[in-house]
Amino acid sequence: MNLRRSDSVHDSFRPRMAVLYAAIFAFAGIQLPFMPVWLAAKGLNAREVGLVLATAMVARPILVPVATRIADRHGWAKGPLALSAWLACASFFAVALSDGFVAILIAFAISALPQAVVLPLTDAFALRGLAERGLAYGPVRLWGSVAFIAANLGGGLLLQKFGALDIIWALVVALIAAAIAASLQTPLASKRTEGVHAAPAGPSLWRSRRFVAVVIAAGLIQASHAVYYGFASLQWAAKGWDGTTIGALWAIGVIAEIVLFAASGRLLTALRPFDLLAIGAAGAVLRWSAMAFDPPTLLVPVLQCLHALTFGAAHLGAMHALGRFAAEHRGATAQGDYSAVVATMSAAALGLAGVLVDAFGTYSYLAMAAAAALAGAIIVAAGRDALT
């Protein structure tokens, strides 16, 4: 039976999930800025660093939909989450011990496979468990964003103190913490049907107009960040802004995202997933259109606050829309397919962004605004009732 809202006060599900999200995003907060530094310190050149990092993007669309379907078909929840976290931990330990381009590439490719599964399974597990308890997703997920900022800052301090070659051990520790946290999660109420195996209910998700609209629209909004993620720091540095200023601008965006997540419990009483996706699309059109025309310095922090909409609102809208499929025994499958689509769109957008920036400079943001506008059109065309 589901926990009543009044019982959730004494339940440990929410704090345990917060710890798991914090561990996962502490790893991401160190890996994204400092993994290339470690690879370079191991003697890899720029081309080799790019090839190693690309393996993580390739793994997600290939493996995740398969793994999440297996999890749903067998009625699993905590089991595959904990298993994938421990496999990620063990395989990344092999990365830390590797030397030479070929050995590092192979070890990193193997490690990327279980890593790619951890977050979709975590989101599916969290959404179902929180729904059972009548709790909001955003106030739990925000601890991942808090940990991401802390890891950015802490990773820089570790880099200064211990050097580039030892930063890898901070990543190993973060994965160990994530694996322990996954193993200590509160089990979910069983949703298995009679018989040895439980098959997902209903037809293919891709026959659902609601599912297709959510995945494609949210994927376009997230992919519209490509120029920002890949080139904003370079563009700001070219204007003479120092590293402290650039770091502060990135932090403003994440802080705005955290504030939205913290308030999402109340927001979702007034706004539906459709509304959040539409707000995310509108915010992205506004943000990227303004960025295209080299806004004055004082306006940039304001535009960074729109990250609460372009990432935060769109992510919340997608998660809560996809969370509806958890009741149909397909929560992990929905998260896996969404993760694969976002990864594919983002990889394509990053590749296109490089070409656009080289040819058009900041005007390349207009292409990102167009992608967000297309997402908004998809949401409207799908119909309000299809997403609620």
C-alpha positions as CSV (number, residue, x, y, z in Angstrom):
1,M,0.0,0.0,0.0
2,N,1.1,3.5,-0.6
3,L,2.2,5.6,2.3
4,R,-0.2,8.3,3.4
5,R,1.0,11.9,3.2
6,S,0.9,12.1,7.1
7,D,3.1,9.0,7.3
8,S,5.8,10.4,5.0
9,V,7.2,12.6,7.8
10,H,8.6,9.5,9.5
11,D,9.7,7.8,6.3
12,S,13.4,7.9,5.2
13,F,12.8,7.7,1.5
14,R,13.2,11.4,0.8
15,P,16.5,12.0,2.7
16,R,18.0,8.8,1.2
17,M,17.1,9.9,-2.3
18,A,18.5,13.4,-1.6
19,V,21.8,11.7,-0.6
20,L,21.8,9.6,-3.7
21,Y,21.2,12.6,-6.0
22,A,23.9,14.5,-4.2
23,A,26.5,11.7,-4.7
24,I,25.6,11.3,-8.4
25,F,25.9,15.0,-9.1
26,A,29.0,15.4,-7.0
27,F,30.6,12.9,-9.5
28,A,29.3,14.9,-12.4
29,G,30.4,18.2,-10.8
30,I,34.0,16.9,-10.7
31,Q,34.0,14.9,-13.9
32,L,32.7,17.5,-16.3
33,P,35.4,20.2,-15.7
34,F,38.3,18.1,-14.4
35,M,38.2,14.8,-16.3
36,P,39.7,16.4,-19.4
37,V,42.5,17.8,-17.1
38,W,43.2,14.3,-15.8
39,L,43.3,12.8,-19.3
40,A,45.7,15.5,-20.5
41,A,47.9,14.8,-17.4
42,K,48.0,11.1,-18.5
43,G,49.6,12.2,-21.8
44,L,46.5,12.2,-24.1
45,N,46.4,14.8,-26.8
46,A,43.3,16.9,-27.6
47,R,42.0,14.4,-30.2
48,E,42.4,11.5,-27.9
49,V,40.7,13.4,-25.0
50,G,37.7,14.1,-27.3
51,L,37.4,10.4,-28.3
52,V,37.5,9.2,-24.7
53,L,34.9,11.7,-23.6
54,A,32.7,10.9,-26.6
55,T,32.3,7.3,-25.5
56,A,30.0,8.3,-22.7
57,M,27.6,10.0,-25.1
58,V,27.6,7.0,-27.4
59,A,26.8,4.5,-24.6
60,R,23.6,6.1,-23.5
61,P,21.3,5.8,-26.5
62,I,22.6,2.3,-27.1
63,L,22.3,0.7,-23.7
64,V,19.9,2.7,-21.6
65,P,16.6,1.8,-23.4
66,V,17.5,-1.9,-23.3
67,A,18.5,-1.9,-19.6
68,T,15.4,0.1,-18.5
69,R,13.1,-2.2,-20.4
70,I,14.6,-5.2,-18.7
71,A,14.1,-3.5,-15.3
72,D,10.4,-2.8,-16.0
73,R,9.8,-6.2,-17.5
74,H,11.0,-8.0,-14.4
75,G,9.4,-5.6,-11.9
76,W,12.7,-4.6,-10.5
77,A,13.4,-1.2,-8.9
78,K,16.1,-1.0,-6.2
79,G,18.0,-4.0,-7.5
80,P,19.1,-2.8,-10.9
81,L,19.8,0.7,-9.5
82,A,22.2,-0.6,-6.8
83,L,23.8,-3.1,-9.3
84,S,24.4,-0.4,-11.9
85,A,25.9,1.9,-9.3
86,W,28.3,-0.7,-8.0
87,L,29.3,-1.7,-11.6
88,A,29.9,2.0,-12.4
89,C,32.1,2.2,-9.3
90,A,34.1,-0.9,-10.0
91,S,34.6,-0.1,-13.7
92,F,35.7,3.5,-13.0
93,F,38.2,2.2,-10.5
94,A,39.7,0.4,-13.6
95,V,39.8,3.8,-15.4
96,A,41.8,5.3,-12.5
97,L,44.4,2.5,-12.8
98,S,44.7,2.7,-16.6
99,D,47.6,4.1,-18.5
100,G,47.9,4.9,-22.2
101,F,45.3,6.0,-24.7
102,V,44.0,2.6,-25.7
103,A,43.7,1.2,-22.2
104,I,42.0,4.4,-20.9
105,L,39.6,4.4,-23.9
106,I,38.6,0.8,-23.3
107,A,38.2,1.2,-19.6
108,F,36.3,4.5,-19.9
109,A,34.0,3.0,-22.6
110,I,33.2,0.0,-20.3
111,S,32.6,2.4,-17.3
112,A,30.3,4.6,-19.3
113,L,27.8,1.7,-19.8
114,P,26.6,1.3,-16.2
115,Q,27.1,5.0,-15.5
116,A,24.6,5.8,-18.3
117,V,21.9,3.7,-16.6
118,V,22.3,5.1,-13.1
119,L,20.5,8.4,-13.5
120,P,17.5,7.2,-15.5
121,L,16.9,4.4,-13.0
122,T,17.3,6.9,-10.1
123,D,14.8,9.3,-11.6
124,A,12.3,6.4,-12.2
125,F,12.8,5.1,-8.7
126,A,12.5,8.6,-7.1
127,L,9.4,9.6,-9.1
128,R,7.5,6.5,-8.2
129,G,8.6,6.5,-4.5
130,L,7.8,10.1,-4.1
131,A,4.4,9.8,-5.8
132,E,3.6,6.9,-3.4
133,R,4.3,9.3,-0.5
134,G,2.6,12.4,-1.9
135,L,5.9,14.2,-2.1
136,A,7.4,16.6,-4.7
137,Y,10.3,15.6,-6.9
138,G,12.0,19.1,-7.1
139,P,12.9,19.6,-3.4
140,V,14.7,16.2,-3.5
141,R,16.4,16.7,-6.9
142,L,17.7,20.1,-5.9
143,W,20.3,18.4,-3.7
144,G,21.9,17.1,-6.8
145,S,22.3,20.7,-8.1
146,V,23.7,21.8,-4.7
147,A,26.2,19.0,-4.8
148,F,27.2,19.9,-8.4
149,I,28.1,23.4,-7.4
150,A,30.0,22.2,-4.3
151,A,31.9,19.6,-6.4
152,N,32.9,22.3,-8.9
153,L,34.4,24.4,-6.1
154,G,35.8,21.4,-4.2
155,G,37.3,19.9,-7.3
156,G,39.2,23.0,-8.0
157,L,40.6,23.1,-4.5
158,L,41.6,19.4,-4.8
159,L,43.2,20.1,-8.1
160,Q,45.4,22.8,-6.6
161,K,46.3,20.7,-3.5
162,F,46.9,17.3,-5.0
163,G,47.4,17.9,-8.7
164,A,45.8,16.7,-11.9
165,L,46.7,13.0,-11.7
166,D,45.1,12.5,-8.3
167,I,41.8,14.2,-9.0
168,I,40.5,10.9,-10.4
169,W,40.3,9.5,-6.9
170,A,37.7,12.1,-5.9
171,L,35.6,10.7,-8.7
172,V,36.1,7.1,-7.4
173,V,35.0,8.3,-3.9
174,A,31.9,10.0,-5.3
175,L,30.9,6.8,-7.1
176,I,31.5,4.7,-4.0
177,A,29.2,7.1,-2.1
178,A,26.5,6.8,-4.9
179,A,26.7,3.0,-4.8
180,I,26.3,2.9,-1.0
181,A,23.4,5.3,-1.2
182,A,21.7,3.3,-3.9
183,S,22.1,0.1,-1.8
184,L,20.5,1.8,1.2
185,Q,17.4,3.1,-0.6
186,T,14.0,2.3,0.9
187,P,12.4,-0.4,-1.2
188,L,9.3,0.6,-3.2
189,A,5.9,-1.0,-2.8
190,S,5.8,-4.0,-5.0
191,K,4.0,-3.5,-8.4
192,R,4.7,-7.0,-9.8
193,T,1.8,-8.9,-11.1
194,E,1.2,-12.5,-10.5
195,G,3.7,-14.9,-12.1
196,V,7.4,-15.0,-12.3
197,H,7.9,-12.0,-14.5
198,A,5.8,-8.9,-14.9
199,A,5.5,-7.5,-18.4
200,P,5.0,-3.8,-19.0
201,A,1.4,-2.9,-19.5
202,G,-0.1,-1.4,-22.6
203,P,1.2,-0.8,-26.1
204,S,4.6,0.8,-27.0
205,L,5.2,4.1,-25.4
206,W,6.0,5.5,-28.8
207,R,2.3,5.0,-29.8
208,S,1.4,7.5,-27.1
209,R,0.9,11.1,-28.4
210,R,1.6,12.4,-24.9
211,F,4.9,10.5,-24.6
212,V,6.2,11.5,-28.0
213,A,5.3,15.1,-27.4
214,V,7.0,15.2,-24.0
215,V,10.2,13.5,-25.1
216,I,10.7,15.4,-28.4
217,A,9.7,18.8,-26.9
218,A,11.8,18.4,-23.8
219,G,14.7,17.0,-25.8
220,L,14.7,20.0,-28.1
221,I,14.7,22.4,-25.1
222,Q,17.6,20.7,-23.5
223,A,19.5,20.4,-26.8
224,S,19.0,24.2,-27.3
225,H,21.6,24.7,-24.5
226,A,24.3,23.4,-26.9
227,V,25.9,26.8,-27.8
228,Y,25.7,27.9,-24.2
229,Y,27.3,24.7,-22.7
230,G,29.9,24.4,-25.4
231,F,30.9,28.0,-26.1
232,A,29.6,30.6,-23.6
233,S,32.7,30.5,-21.5
234,L,35.0,31.0,-24.5
235,Q,32.8,33.9,-25.8
236,W,32.9,35.6,-22.4
237,A,36.6,35.1,-22.0
238,A,37.1,36.7,-25.5
239,K,35.3,39.8,-24.0
240,G,38.0,40.0,-21.4
241,W,36.0,38.6,-18.5
242,D,38.1,36.7,-15.9
243,G,37.6,33.2,-14.7
244,T,36.0,34.3,-11.4
245,T,33.4,36.3,-13.3
246,I,32.7,33.4,-15.7
247,G,32.4,30.9,-12.8
248,A,30.0,33.2,-11.0
249,L,27.8,33.5,-14.1
250,W,27.6,29.7,-14.3
251,A,26.8,29.5,-10.6
252,I,24.0,32.0,-11.0
253,G,22.3,29.7,-13.5
254,V,22.5,26.7,-11.2
255,I,21.4,28.6,-8.1
256,A,18.3,29.8,-10.1
257,E,17.6,26.2,-11.0
258,I,17.9,25.2,-7.3
259,V,15.4,27.9,-6.2
260,L,12.9,26.7,-8.8
261,F,13.3,23.1,-7.6
262,A,12.8,24.2,-4.0
263,A,9.5,25.9,-4.9
264,S,8.3,23.2,-7.2
265,G,6.1,21.5,-4.6
266,R,3.9,24.6,-4.5
267,L,4.2,25.3,-8.3
268,L,2.9,21.9,-9.2
269,T,-0.3,22.5,-7.3
270,A,-1.0,25.3,-9.8
271,L,0.9,24.2,-12.9
272,R,0.8,21.0,-14.9
273,P,3.6,19.3,-16.8
274,F,2.3,20.9,-20.0
275,D,2.6,24.4,-18.4
276,L,6.2,23.8,-17.2
277,L,7.3,22.5,-20.6
278,A,5.7,25.5,-22.3
279,I,7.3,27.9,-19.8
280,G,10.7,26.2,-20.4
281,A,10.3,26.6,-24.2
282,A,9.3,30.3,-23.9
283,G,12.2,31.0,-21.5
284,A,14.6,29.4,-23.9
285,V,13.4,31.4,-26.9
286,L,13.8,34.6,-24.8
287,R,17.2,33.7,-23.4
288,W,18.9,32.5,-26.6
289,S,17.4,35.4,-28.6
290,A,18.9,37.9,-26.2
291,M,22.2,36.1,-26.1
292,A,22.4,36.2,-29.9
293,F,22.8,40.0,-29.9
294,D,25.7,40.2,-27.4
295,P,23.7,41.7,-24.5
296,P,25.3,44.3,-22.2
297,T,27.3,43.0,-19.2
298,L,24.6,44.0,-16.6
299,L,22.0,42.0,-18.5
300,V,23.9,38.7,-18.6
301,P,23.3,37.7,-14.9
302,V,19.6,38.4,-15.5
303,L,19.6,36.1,-18.5
304,Q,21.5,33.5,-16.5
305,C,18.6,33.4,-14.0
306,L,16.4,32.1,-16.9
307,H,18.3,28.8,-16.5
308,A,15.6,28.2,-13.9
309,L,13.1,28.0,-16.8
310,T,15.2,26.7,-19.7
311,F,16.6,23.8,-17.8
312,G,14.7,23.7,-14.5
313,A,11.1,24.1,-15.6
314,A,11.6,21.9,-18.7
315,H,13.2,19.2,-16.6
316,L,10.5,19.2,-14.0
317,G,7.8,19.2,-16.7
318,A,9.4,16.2,-18.4
319,M,10.0,14.3,-15.2
320,H,6.4,14.7,-13.9
321,A,4.9,13.9,-17.3
322,L,7.0,10.8,-17.6
323,G,6.3,9.9,-14.0
324,R,2.7,9.1,-15.0
325,F,4.0,6.0,-16.8
326,A,5.4,4.6,-13.5
327,A,1.8,3.6,-12.6
328,E,1.7,1.6,-15.8
329,H,4.8,-0.4,-14.8
330,R,6.8,1.5,-17.4
331,G,8.5,4.2,-15.4
332,A,12.1,3.0,-16.0
333,T,11.4,2.5,-19.7
334,A,10.0,6.0,-20.1
335,Q,13.0,7.5,-18.4
336,G,15.4,5.3,-20.4
337,D,13.9,6.3,-23.8
338,Y,13.8,10.0,-22.7
339,S,17.5,9.8,-21.6
340,A,18.5,8.3,-24.9
341,V,16.6,10.8,-27.0
342,V,18.0,13.8,-25.0
343,A,21.6,12.4,-25.3
344,T,21.2,11.9,-29.1
345,M,19.7,15.4,-29.6
346,S,22.3,17.0,-27.4
347,A,25.2,15.3,-29.1
348,A,23.9,16.4,-32.5
349,A,23.3,19.9,-31.3
350,L,26.8,20.2,-29.9
351,G,28.3,19.1,-33.2
352,L,26.1,21.6,-35.1
353,A,26.9,24.3,-32.5
354,G,30.6,24.2,-33.3
355,V,29.9,24.8,-37.0
356,L,27.4,27.6,-36.3
357,V,29.7,29.4,-33.8
358,D,32.6,29.2,-36.2
359,A,30.5,30.7,-39.0
360,F,28.1,33.1,-37.2
361,G,29.5,33.8,-33.7
362,T,26.9,34.7,-31.1
363,Y,24.2,34.7,-33.8
364,S,24.4,30.9,-33.5
365,Y,22.1,31.3,-30.5
366,L,19.3,32.1,-32.9
367,A,19.4,28.5,-34.0
368,M,19.0,27.5,-30.4
369,A,16.0,29.8,-30.0
370,A,14.5,28.2,-33.1
371,A,14.8,24.8,-31.6
372,A,13.1,26.0,-28.4
373,A,10.3,27.6,-30.5
374,L,9.8,24.3,-32.3
375,A,9.5,22.6,-28.9
376,G,6.8,25.1,-28.0
377,A,5.0,24.4,-31.2
378,I,5.0,20.7,-30.6
379,I,3.6,21.2,-27.1
380,V,0.8,23.4,-28.5
381,A,0.1,21.0,-31.4
382,A,-0.1,18.0,-29.1
383,G,-2.9,19.7,-27.3
384,R,-3.2,20.7,-23.7
385,D,-5.2,17.6,-22.6
386,A,-2.6,15.3,-24.1
387,L,0.1,16.3,-21.6
388,T,-2.0,16.6,-18.4
